[in-house]
Amino acid sequence: MENPFKCRRRRIGSARFGVNVDVQFSSPNPGGIEGIGVVRNLSMRGALIETHARLTTDDQLTLYVTLPNQADLLEIPTAAVRWVKGHQLGVEFLKLAGEKSRQLMRYLSGIHTAARAEHMVENLPHHLGHNSQEPHGHIPT
């Protein structure tokens, strides 16, 4: 039987999650690009960012992502711009290991768990759902 944690990690690793978190970025080159933006979707492998900074395909960046309810910024030391369309760009994470990888996995796992719980509540039978008109404690006959 397959380890359920590995299966969950594989699902989360390949999934994109809609988010709305701030990001700062800089180029590793002296005098390079610096900017701010908003991450609109996020995965273990990359992100979609909205920004007014002028970036081009193959630019290399270090990202500093502000994750909710976490004191430390998530630093992604090397990310490559893979596409640019207007004010949106897609980045691929080239280096993300150790504690930073675990930090991102914990954040995405939390989103995944919350989304599953919400989906389960939405699909409860009407008499068990949160929109029920029945008084609490009443068992329908």
Buried (B, 14 or more C-beta within 10 A) or exposed (E): EEEEEEEEBEEBBEBBBEBEBEBBBEBEEEEEBEBEBBBBBBBBBBBBBBBEBEBEEEBBBBBBBBBEEEEEBBEBBBBBBEEBEEEEBBBBBBEBEEEBBEBBBEBBEBBBEEEEEEEEEEEEEEEEEEEBEEEEEEEEE
